[in-house]
Amino acid sequence: MAEKMPIRIREVVKVTSATFDYVKSEIVPPGEIWCLQGYQFENETGARGTIRLYIEGHGYDHLLYMQASPGSATLYSVDDTIYLIPGERLTLRQASCTVGDTVALYSQGYKTFSKFVE
């Protein structure tokens, strides 16, 4: 049986552009598979635009979830299992940001190791 190690993602970004900004997890390294068992996100300071959560990697983006006009300091939680393979990462895009907004992305699950994924 493959070894499982707990993993938690906590990425917070202070917005520096006036249109949109990104919050990105680390890229999954070679030999690992991440099983994320739910994710949460929020714009801690604003209530504008849309939030899109997707998997980024290998030259494409795979949309997972979209929330229009999220409330200020409202934590949105989605119970969904996502698998990330080497070269991929979890990415949150907040549209219609204001400079100084604080956008956060959280997730939890486990990582496992395989010699078959590089």
N, C-alpha and C positions, 0 to 999 in steps of 0.2 A: 504494500500500500504506500502511496506517495505521501511524503511528509507535508503537513499543512502548517503554515505560519500565519498568525493574525496580521492583518494589515489595516491601517486606518489612513485615510486621506483627509487632510485639512489644509486647504489652500485659501488664502485671503489676499485680495488685491485692492490697493487703493487706486482708483481710476485716475488716469492722467490725460485722457483724451475726451473730447466733448461729444463724441458720437457713439462709440461702443468700445468695449474692452473685453478681454478674455481672462479666465482663470483656468489654469492647466495643471493637471497632476504631473508627476514624474512619468517618464517613458518607461514602459515595462522592459527590463533588461533581458538579454538573451538567456534562455534556459528557464524562464519563469512564466507562469500563467497566473493571472490575478482573477479571482472570483469575487466580485463586489456584490454584496447582498443588500442593496439599498443605497440611496444617495439623497442628500439634502442640499439645498441651496437657498441663498437669500441675498437681497440687496439691503444691507443693514441701514442705509441712510436715505434711500430714495424709493419712489414708487412710480417708475416710468418704464415705457417700452416693453420689450419682451426678453425672456430668458430662453435660450436654447441649449440643451445639454446633448452632447454627442461624443462618439468615439472618433478620435483623430489618429490617422496613421496609414502608412502604405499608399499615400497619394490620394486618399478619399476620406470623406467624413460620413459617418453613419448616425443619423438623427435618432435620439432616444426619447426625448421629451421636449415639449415647448409649453411655456406658461406666459400668457399675455398679461401685461400690467401687474406684475407682482406687487403686493403691498409692502410698504416700507417696514423693515425689521420683521417681516413675516417669514418664518422658516417653512419652506415647502419640503415635504418628504415623499419619496416615491419608493415603494417596496417592489423592487425588481432585481433580478439577478442578471449581472452582466459579466461576461468573460473577456478579459483583455489578454492579448498575446504579445510576444515581443515586438517592439516598435510602435505599439499603440499607447494612447493615453486618454484619460477622461478630460473633456474640455467643456467649459461653460462660457457662452457668449451672452453678454448683457448689452442689449441695444438701447439707445437713447439715454446713455449715462450722462452724468454731469461730473465735471472735474471735482474730485474729492469724495465721490461715492465710494463705499466699501462693499465689495462683492465677495461672497464666500461660497466655497464648494466643499462638501464633506461626503465621505463614503467610508464603508467598512466592509470587511470580509476576510478573505485569506489568500495567501499566495502559495502556490505549490511549484515544484521543480520537475523539469522533464528534460532529458537529453535529446528528445525528439523535436523540440522547438528551439529555433535559433533566431 
